[in-house]
Amino acid sequence: MDIFLIGIISYLMGSIPFGYILTKIFLKKDIREIGSGNIGATNALRTGNKSIGYFTLVLDILKAIIPVIYVKIFYQDFLYIASLCAFLGHVFPIWLKFYNFFYFKIFITIIFSCFSIYSNLHINFYSA
C-alpha cells in the first residue's frame, strides 16, 4: 500500500503545472500560447514578467525535491519509485492532458535530490 500511495502522491506533485497556473492567475494569459508554448520557467520569463519566471522555477524545483526528500528520509526503499513518479508527473501532467515534453530541469533536480553528496551542489547551482 505504501508504494502505491508514494507513487500517486509523487506523480500528482510532479504534475502541478506552476508556469500555467501562475501566468493564468497573474497575467490572465495561457502560457501555452506564448513563446515556445512550454509551461516551464523559461517560457514564463518570455511573458515579460521576471518574477513569475523565477517563481515558476523555484516551484518546479520544489515539486520534485519535496516528495523525493520526504521518501528518502522515511521510506528509503521507495526512493526510485518516488523519483520516477515525480518525473513522469512533470513530463506527462494529468492536468494538461498528459502533454509537456520539456523535462530537463526536473530530471536534474531529481538526480541531485537522490544522491545526497550532490544536494549542496544542486542548491548552489540553482541559487546562483
C-alpha angles and dihedrals in degrees: 000000000000093000092052093048093046090050094050095045093046091049093049093048091048092049097058105119100215095171090055094044096047096047091045093051101039104027100027088227136119106242090206088070094053127080113324094357091243119137094217136106097271092056090043086059088054089063086075095247111108095186091058090049094050093043090051089052093051093047092047090053092047093050088063099038098049100059094036096050092043091053091043090057101040108021108026093168091065098047095112093046090054091046094049093046093048089049093048090047090056095045096042108026113191090212092062097043092266096297125133118104099176103098112140096108094052091047092054091046092054094046092052092044092053096052109056094198088069098040094095090046089052093052092047092046095055096039094053 
